Amino acid sequence: MMIPKKIPALKHQVEDFSDVIPLIDKYFLQMEPVKISARDFCRNVHRLTDLPEIEVIKTEMAPPYRRSSVELLCKVLDVSRQSILNWRRGLDFPYMPEQHQRFLGLYWERYQLFTEIKKIKQLSPNGLFL
């Protein structure tokens, strides 16, 4: 099968990508890195975001919640339990390194993306992707 050099349906044909690359670089340089706090990440994973604020606070104050949050962060970030405990008490973990916050943000965005793809696949006929 022969691939055509120019597609007639396109109004602007890119012969050389050298004029596109600076635009892409500029876009990514202006993009703010995705970050999410440990508390927000754990709230999302434990599905507390849809609950009333009083229920969220009650759940977060329960001792097993912090323990499960620490275990979750250990698994997702692949760090030791002691490292997470060194980020200080509470659920905010104020001394959490920025690269871990970025990783949590990327991880959560990826999870949301795959959830949406799964919904689209379920809605499409014969399970085929549209």
C-alpha positions in Angstrom: 0.0 0.0 0.0 1.4 3.3 -1.0 1.1 6.3 1.4 0.3 9.6 -0.4 2.8 12.4 0.2 0.0 15.0 0.5 -3.5 14.5 1.8 -5.9 16.7 -0.3 -8.4 17.1 2.5 -6.0 19.0 4.7 -5.9 22.8 4.2 -2.4 23.1 5.6 0.1 20.4 4.8 3.2 20.2 6.9 6.2 19.2 4.8 8.7 19.8 7.5 8.1 19.6 11.2 10.7 22.3 12.0 8.0 25.0 12.0 5.8 23.0 14.5 8.5 22.0 17.0 9.1 25.5 18.4 5.3 25.8 19.0 5.3 22.5 20.9 8.3 23.4 23.0 6.8 26.8 23.8 3.6 25.1 24.9 5.3 22.6 27.2 7.5 25.3 28.7 4.4 27.3 29.6 2.6 24.4 31.1 2.6 24.3 34.8 3.6 20.9 36.2 0.7 18.8 37.5 0.9 18.6 41.3 -1.5 17.2 43.9 -1.1 17.1 47.6 -1.0 13.8 49.5 -4.2 14.7 51.3 -6.1 15.5 48.1 -4.8 12.3 46.4 -5.9 10.1 49.3 -9.3 11.8 49.3 -9.7 11.1 45.7 -8.6 7.5 45.9 -10.8 6.8 49.0 -13.7 8.5 47.2 -14.3 11.2 49.8 -14.6 14.1 47.4 -18.4 13.6 46.9 -19.2 13.4 50.6 -20.2 16.4 52.7 -17.2 18.1 54.4 -18.3 17.0 57.9 -18.2 13.3 56.8 -14.8 13.8 55.1 -13.4 15.3 58.4 -14.9 12.4 60.5 -13.3 9.8 58.1 -9.9 11.5 58.1 -9.9 11.7 61.9 -10.3 8.0 62.3 -6.9 6.3 63.1 -7.2 3.6 60.3 -7.5 6.4 57.6 -4.0 7.7 58.2 -2.6 4.2 58.3 -4.2 3.3 55.0 -3.1 6.6 53.5 0.5 6.0 54.4 0.3 2.5 53.0 -1.3 3.8 49.8 1.5 6.4 49.4 4.1 3.7 50.0 2.7 1.6 47.2 2.1 4.4 44.7 5.4 6.3 45.3 7.5 3.2 45.9 9.1 4.7 49.0 9.5 3.3 52.5 7.0 3.9 55.3 9.7 5.7 57.3 10.3 8.2 54.4 6.6 9.1 54.5 6.6 9.4 58.3 9.5 11.7 58.0 7.3 14.1 56.0 5.7 15.0 59.4 2.4 14.2 61.1 -1.1 14.7 59.9 -2.5 14.1 56.4 -0.9 17.1 54.7 2.7 15.8 54.8 4.2 19.3 54.6 7.7 18.0 53.9 6.7 15.8 51.0 9.2 16.5 48.1 7.8 18.3 45.1 8.6 15.5 42.7 6.3 13.2 44.6 3.5 15.7 44.4 4.0 15.9 40.6 4.1 12.1 40.4 0.8 11.9 42.4 -0.7 14.5 40.0 0.3 12.5 36.9 -0.8 9.3 38.5 -4.3 10.7 39.2 -4.7 12.2 35.8 -3.7 8.9 34.2 -6.3 7.1 36.4 -9.0 9.5 35.3 -8.0 9.1 31.6 -8.2 5.3 31.8 -11.6 5.6 33.6 -12.9 7.7 30.8 -11.6 5.4 28.1 -13.2 2.5 29.9 -16.6 4.3 29.9 -16.2 5.1 26.1 -15.4 1.4 25.4 -18.5 0.3 27.3 -20.7 2.7 25.3 -19.4 1.9 21.9 -21.1 -0.9 19.9 -19.4 -4.4 20.1 -16.9 -2.9 22.6 -15.0 -1.3 19.7 -13.3 2.0 20.2 -14.8 4.8 18.2 
